[in-house]
Every structure is written in structure tokens, then in C-alpha cells.
């Protein structure tokens, strides 16, 4: 093959990434910017792009981790001398590795301690030991919510899941990017709810894999970024539509004209064809992933640190007044209504 022929064959391949990069509808931020510009163009006005509301990184781990109450060392030493399973559980905690347990292993230890102490009670004959066991069980049960919190929201891996440094949720994802994370979130939420409800017969074997996936994924942060840019750009476009509604009518006497045809084509080709599918994907992914994670946090509000509570109400909650998800729902509703009102001036109201 000659050099010229080889070069001609390579040209289409080289153009593919260039064309993809020039397509504003292939990524969230340029797509939404382009949408506002096109709305302005068909309405014969100037676009105004606002700055998306800033999001915050999840609070630092040192601000999320709760201090775990400890049993009196003397009591631990006393219990470690008794010849039942509790002896080995306490011995594990007193070991070098036990003193630096990761949050998930610490939760496992707390559950094992309560179960082993309960199992020991029927074998106890000494009143002093029975009192010590009952006191230890009560103390461990009271502090179990702290261990649950640290094993969920206190782990380092959750910071990757919520990082804001990985851009936006993909516009046309292959498959379902949040399917495994969603299953994890539901399973983890259900298991922790049972633990907090007093059912200690819950396997935590799956939880290590959940944390590993959190460390490898960043979809929750991408969803937050996308929610921010969607809200901002939908509000920008709604402002343009409202400005036209308050000014010169798009159509006189409700009769379509050349400009209304252009506006309607843009509505169907761009808003319905490009923007709405992405909004639907964000809402679906929100329902699949953000909602169970919000539930996982909400069930632990009693021990939730203050700094995390502020972050949770803005980034996870779907109902708090400052929720970015509530803001997005409102932006979508306002934008849809503005389109209906504008096209309704021409007898072209969508859904009519």
C-alpha cells in the first residue's frame, strides 16, 4: 500500500475524535450551554449564562468520624479472664491489630462482643461477673450507632464516591453506570437498619466489597455536578422564555408563523430530543443511587455530625429546603411550564 493510500484511509479515523469533541451534545456542560444559546437564538435575544450554584466536597474524614466510646480497661481485663467466647473477642481487641481496627472491622467487633457477652450470661454464676457483663452489653448497645456511622459515612472510601473532581454524569452512558452502586446502597441501608433496630444476626461480609466499589467509582459526585449545571442552565433558559412571554407575543391571534415554526422545531429537536433524555437519566440515577444513600444517612440523624448534616441537607436530601435535588425539580417544572405557555401563544401547546 502506498503512503498516500494509507494516509487517505487514516483520515476518517483521525476525524472521529475531532468530530466527537466538536459535538456540544456529547457532554453535559457544553450541551446545556449550547441549549441556552439556541433558545436565545430562536427567540432573537442574547443568552446569559449564570454560574452554577457551588457544591461542596463531602466533609473531611476527621470531621465525619465519631469518637467510639471504650469500655473501662479494668473491665476488659476482667472479662478477658473468663473462659467463654468473650475471652477471645476481648483478646482480639486488646491485640496490636485490634487497637487500629478499620471502621468496618470495629463494627464487626462490637457486634461480636454483644453476642459473645449474651452467650456467656447463662454460664455465669458469680454475681460480680454477671453485673459486669450486663453493664458491658448495655454500654456496647448504646454505642452501636456510633460504630454503624463510622463504618458507613466515616470510611475513607466514600470520599471517592462523592468527589466533585470527575466531571459530570455521562450524557449517553453505555449500560447502567450506577446499577452495582445502587444495589450496594440498598443492601447496606437494609443491613444497617436491622443492626440499629436491634437485630444483630446480620452478615456484614458484603460490606468490604461495597467500600472497594466506592473507592473505584465517583458517580454520586458526578450526579451532584450534573444537578447543579442542569438547574442553572434550565433557569437561564426559563428566564429567556419568560422574557419573551412578557414582551412581544410569539404569535398574533394564536396563529403560527415562520418564527414559531423555528421555535417549535428547536423545542422538539433539542429540548425533547437532547435535553429531556438527559434530565430523565439524571432523575433515574438519582432514584437508584442518591435516594438509598440519603436513607442511609437519614436513619442515622441522631449521631450525624453537624458539619455532615449541613452537607447532607444540601447534597443528599430530596426534601430539605436547601436541597439541590428539590431545586432541580423546581427548575424542571418551571422550564416545562414556560415552554407550554410560549408555544401555547401559537396554539402549539405541548400535550394539548
Residue pairs with C-beta under 8 A, 6 or more apart in sequence:
20 26
24 30
24 31
24 33
24 34
25 31
25 34
25 171
25 274
26 171
26 172
27 167
27 168
27 171
28 167
28 168
28 169
28 170
28 171
28 225
28 226
28 229
28 230
28 278
29 168
29 229
31 171
31 274
31 275
31 278
32 229
32 230
32 232
32 233
32 234
32 275
33 49
33 233
35 233
35 237
35 270
35 271
35 274
35 275
36 47
36 48
36 49
36 233
36 236
36 237
36 240
37 47
38 266
38 270
39 47
39 237
39 240
39 241
39 266
40 46
40 47
40 240
41 47
42 259
42 262
42 263
42 266
43 240
43 241
43 243
43 244
43 263
44 259
45 240
45 243
45 244
47 236
47 240
48 236
48 239
48 240
49 233
49 236
50 232
50 235
50 236
51 232
52 228
52 229
52 231
52 232
52 233
53 228
53 231
53 232
53 324
53 327
54 228
55 164
55 224
55 225
55 228
55 314
55 315
55 324
56 311
56 314
56 315
57 159
57 162
57 163
57 164
58 64
58 158
58 159
58 162
58 308
58 311
58 315
59 305
59 307
59 308
59 311
61 154
61 156
61 159
63 305
63 307
63 308
64 153
64 154
64 305
64 307
64 308
65 103
65 150
65 154
66 146
66 149
66 150
66 154
66 303
66 305
67 146
68 106
68 143
68 146
68 147
68 150
69 139
69 142
69 143
69 146
71 136
71 139
71 140
75 132
75 135
75 136
76 90
76 93
76 94
78 129
78 132
79 86
79 87
79 90
79 117
79 129
79 132
79 133
79 136
80 86
80 87
80 90
80 91
80 94
81 87
82 120
82 124
82 129
84 116
84 119
84 120
84 123
85 116
85 119
85 120
86 113
86 116
86 117
86 119
86 120
86 133
88 116
89 109
89 112
89 113
89 116
90 113
92 98
92 109
93 99
93 101
93 109
93 113
98 109
101 109
102 155
103 147
103 150
103 151
103 154
103 155
104 151
104 155
104 204
104 207
104 208
104 211
106 147
106 150
106 151
107 147
107 148
107 150
107 151
107 204
108 204
110 140
110 143
110 144
110 147
111 144
111 195
111 200
111 202
111 204
113 136
113 140
114 137
114 140
114 141
114 144
114 200
115 200
117 133
117 136
117 137
117 140
118 137
120 133
121 130
121 133
121 134
124 130
124 133
144 195
144 196
145 196
145 300
145 302
145 303
146 303
148 192
148 195
148 196
148 300
149 300
149 303
149 304
151 207
152 158
152 188
152 192
152 296
152 300
153 296
153 297
153 300
153 304
153 308
155 211
155 214
156 215
157 211
157 212
157 214
157 215
158 214
160 214
160 215
160 216
160 217
160 218
161 181
161 214
161 215
161 217
161 218
161 219
161 220
161 221
162 218
162 220
162 221
162 224
162 315
163 218
163 221
164 221
164 224
164 225
165 218
165 221
166 218
166 221
166 222
167 222
167 225
168 222
168 225
168 226
168 229
169 177
169 219
169 222
169 223
169 225
169 226
169 281
169 282
169 285
170 177
170 222
171 278
171 281
173 281
176 288
177 219
177 285
178 219
178 285
178 288
178 289
179 288
180 213
181 213
181 214
181 217
181 219
181 220
181 289
182 288
182 289
182 292
184 209
184 210
184 213
184 214
185 289
185 292
185 293
185 296
186 292
187 206
187 210
188 206
188 207
188 210
188 296
189 292
189 293
189 295
189 296
189 299
191 202
191 203
191 204
191 206
191 207
192 296
192 299
192 300
193 299
194 202
195 202
196 299
196 300
219 285
219 289
220 289
220 290
220 293
223 282
223 285
223 286
223 289
223 290
224 315
224 324
226 282
227 282
227 286
227 324
227 325
227 327
227 328
228 324
230 278
230 279
230 282
230 328
230 331
230 332
231 324
231 327
231 328
231 331
234 331
234 332
234 334
234 335
235 331
235 334
235 335
237 335
238 331
238 334
238 335
238 338
241 335
241 338
241 339
241 341
241 342
242 338
244 250
244 342
245 338
245 341
245 342
245 345
249 345
250 259
250 260
250 263
250 342
250 343
250 345
250 346
251 257
251 260
251 345
251 346
251 347
254 345
254 346
254 347
255 346
255 347
256 264
256 346
256 347
256 348
257 346
260 343
260 345
260 346
260 348
263 342
263 343
264 343
264 346
264 348
267 339
267 343
267 350
271 339
279 332
282 328
286 318
286 325
290 316
290 318
290 325
291 318
293 316
294 312
294 316
294 317
294 318
297 304
297 308
297 312
297 316
298 312
298 317
301 309
304 312
313 320
313 322
313 323
314 320
314 322
314 323
314 324
315 324
317 323
317 325
318 325
318 326
319 326
320 326
339 350
340 349
340 350
340 351
341 349
343 349
343 350
344 352
